[in-house]
Amino acid sequence: MPHEQGWPPKASLQTLRKRAAVYRWIRAFFDTRDVLEVDTPTLSRSGTTDRHIESFSTEFLGTAGEPSQHCYLITSPEFHMKRLLAAGAGDIYQLGTVFRQSELGAQHNPEFTLLEWYRIGWDHHQLMTEVAALINGIFVNCAGHAMLDSEQLSYRAVFQQHAGIDPITASTENLRACAQQHGFVIPDQGQGADSNDLYLDFLMSHVVQPRLGRQILSFVYEYPASQCSLARLSDTDQRVAERFELFYQGVELANGFHELTDASQQQQRFEQDNAMRVAAGQAAVPVDLHLIAALASGLPNCAGVAVGIDRLLQLILQEQGLDAVLAFPFDRA
């Protein structure tokens, strides 16, 4: 019977011990820097409005006589952690499980381990430096690898270098032509079927990203504002936002922001996301009004980042698939 063959853990016990060592090192890293570990809900009344991410949804049946409530499994602890920041928690981090629909493959599992942290008074450049320190610490202390150099490059610069086009000033027609030259098939219909972001997403994932971080840690910052609903806009160029991503060996490891703190702007962006979801045939998601209220009460200036721990382990151990570092990946869950 198939289930008889699928009961053992997929990851080896040696790999599971390596995971535990990484967890211990992460906690020691933040302990020495006086960053508080927190624990926030996995189940929420609000999901993410991000049109590129789908939340798992479920029902809380309620107590006797009470109506059921629609709920979501979190795709990130971000919203709850920002509420803690607004309440004066200071520098905080969290290491835990998150969930995302329709994500399964060599570098995806529907549930995965995410490390997320926030630094008060920092911008995205300061946080990139700390991310590099944490990643290098794990590589050196948990895997015996040599220290990696790092670089910080603008989104605009990496596109000009690897795709031969300026992603900020290029017309939709020019972006479409560039994407087609690299094998992109134009969708027949649907919202955003002929948008700059559609072509930029393709060029980033198929042309630019595979060339990033081959031997070093590559940070890419200042993404187009349309791709950064949770980041503040640049003071020097409103066309871009203060978001960054980290790539190593062509794999995305981290996504960070100099956080947006304006409540009205954040609500407007969430509503715009929902309008785009509906136009694309996706369901609208309830806006997290607790987060909006927290921002209105005063979210301190801060930068935050999320790091995918399973992908990091996959790279450390030089495994071909994410399932090799999971005790029970989706097909054995």
Residue pairs with C-beta under 8 A, 6 or more apart in sequence:
6 331
6 332
7 332
9 16
9 327
9 328
9 332
10 323
10 324
10 326
10 327
10 328
10 329
10 332
11 19
11 324
11 325
11 326
11 327
15 313
15 317
15 324
15 325
16 327
18 142
18 143
18 313
18 316
18 317
19 309
19 313
19 325
21 142
22 138
22 142
22 309
22 312
22 313
22 316
23 95
25 137
25 138
25 141
25 142
26 95
26 115
26 134
26 138
27 37
27 95
29 134
29 137
30 37
30 93
30 117
33 91
34 91
35 91
35 92
35 93
35 117
35 119
36 89
36 90
36 91
36 92
36 93
37 92
37 93
37 94
37 95
38 81
38 84
38 89
38 92
38 93
38 94
39 94
39 96
40 77
40 80
40 81
40 84
40 94
41 74
41 80
42 73
42 74
42 96
42 97
42 98
42 99
43 58
43 60
43 71
43 72
43 73
43 74
44 71
44 72
44 73
44 74
44 79
44 80
44 288
45 69
45 70
45 71
45 72
45 286
46 72
46 79
46 285
46 286
46 287
46 288
46 289
46 290
46 291
47 55
47 57
47 72
47 75
47 285
47 286
48 55
48 75
48 76
48 285
49 229
49 270
49 273
49 274
49 277
49 284
49 285
49 287
50 75
50 229
50 273
51 273
51 276
51 277
51 280
51 282
53 75
53 100
54 100
54 101
54 102
54 282
55 72
55 73
55 74
55 75
55 99
55 100
55 101
55 285
56 72
56 73
56 99
56 100
56 101
56 110
57 70
57 71
57 72
57 73
58 70
58 71
58 72
58 73
59 68
59 69
59 70
59 71
60 68
60 69
60 71
61 68
62 68
62 69
72 285
73 98
73 99
74 80
74 98
74 99
75 98
75 99
75 100
76 98
76 114
76 116
76 306
77 94
77 96
77 98
77 114
77 116
78 116
78 230
78 304
78 306
79 288
79 290
79 291
81 92
81 94
81 116
81 118
81 304
82 118
82 259
82 291
82 294
82 295
82 299
82 304
83 290
83 291
83 294
84 92
85 92
85 118
85 120
85 294
85 299
85 300
85 302
86 294
86 295
86 297
86 298
86 299
86 300
87 294
90 120
91 117
91 118
91 119
91 120
92 117
92 118
93 115
93 116
93 117
93 118
94 115
94 116
94 117
95 113
95 114
95 115
95 309
96 113
96 114
97 111
97 112
97 113
97 114
98 111
98 112
98 113
98 114
99 110
99 111
100 108
100 110
100 112
101 110
103 109
103 110
104 110
104 330
105 322
106 320
106 321
106 322
107 251
107 311
107 314
107 321
107 322
108 322
109 310
109 322
109 323
109 326
109 329
109 330
110 330
111 330
111 333
112 308
112 309
112 310
112 322
113 308
113 309
113 310
114 306
114 307
114 308
114 309
115 306
115 307
115 309
116 304
116 305
116 306
116 307
117 304
117 305
118 259
118 302
118 303
118 304
119 126
119 127
119 130
119 302
119 303
119 304
120 300
120 301
120 302
121 300
121 301
121 302
122 258
122 302
122 303
123 242
123 258
123 303
124 221
124 231
124 242
124 243
124 244
124 256
124 257
124 258
124 303
125 152
125 221
126 303
127 244
127 256
127 258
127 303
127 304
127 305
128 150
128 152
128 219
128 221
128 244
128 246
128 256
131 219
131 246
131 254
131 256
131 305
131 307
132 148
132 150
132 217
132 219
134 307
135 148
135 217
135 246
135 248
135 253
135 307
135 312
136 147
136 148
136 217
138 312
138 316
139 145
139 146
139 147
139 148
139 316
140 146
140 147
142 316
143 316
143 317
145 316
148 215
148 216
148 217
148 248
149 215
149 216
149 217
150 216
150 217
150 218
150 219
151 216
151 217
151 218
151 219
152 219
152 221
152 244
153 218
153 219
153 220
153 221
154 220
154 221
154 222
155 167
155 220
155 221
155 222
155 223
155 224
155 240
156 166
156 167
156 168
156 222
156 240
158 208
158 212
158 218
158 220
159 165
159 166
159 167
159 200
159 203
159 204
159 208
160 166
162 207
162 208
162 211
163 178
163 182
163 203
163 207
163 208
164 178
165 174
165 175
165 178
165 203
167 175
167 196
167 200
167 203
167 224
168 224
168 237
168 239
168 240
170 178
170 196
172 194
172 195
172 196
172 199
175 196
175 199
175 200
175 203
176 186
176 194
176 199
178 199
178 203
179 199
179 202
179 203
180 186
182 202
182 203
182 206
182 207
183 206
184 199
184 202
184 206
186 193
186 194
187 193
187 198
190 280
190 281
191 276
191 279
191 280
191 281
192 198
192 276
192 279
192 280
196 224
196 226
197 224
197 226
197 227
200 224
200 227
209 247
209 250
209 252
210 250
211 250
212 218
212 220
212 247
212 250
213 246
213 247
213 248
213 249
213 250
213 251
214 249
214 250
216 248
217 246
217 247
217 248
218 246
218 247
218 248
219 244
219 245
219 246
219 247
220 244
220 245
220 246
220 247
221 242
221 243
221 244
222 234
222 237
222 240
222 241
222 242
222 243
222 244
223 231
223 240
223 241
223 243
223 244
223 245
224 239
224 240
224 241
225 233
225 238
225 239
225 240
225 241
227 241
227 243
228 241
228 242
228 243
228 257
229 266
229 269
229 270
229 272
229 273
230 257
230 259
230 260
230 266
230 269
231 241
231 242
231 243
231 257
231 258
231 259
231 260
232 241
232 242
232 257
232 258
232 259
232 260
232 261
232 262
233 240
233 241
233 242
234 240
234 241
234 242
241 257
242 257
242 258
243 255
243 256
243 257
243 258
244 254
244 255
244 256
244 257
244 305
245 252
245 254
245 255
245 256
246 252
246 253
246 254
246 255
246 256
246 307
247 253
248 315
249 315
251 311
251 314
251 315
252 308
252 311
253 307
253 308
253 311
253 312
253 315
254 305
254 306
254 307
254 308
255 305
255 306
256 303
256 304
256 305
256 306
257 303
257 304
257 305
258 303
259 299
259 301
259 302
259 303
259 304
260 266
260 269
260 295
261 295
261 298
261 299
261 300
261 301
261 302
262 295
263 292
263 293
263 295
263 296
266 291
266 292
266 295
267 287
267 292
270 287
270 288
271 287
274 284
274 285
274 287
277 283
277 284
277 285
278 284
310 322
310 325
310 326
311 322
313 319
313 325
314 321
314 322
314 324
314 325
317 324
317 325
319 325
322 329
323 329
323 331
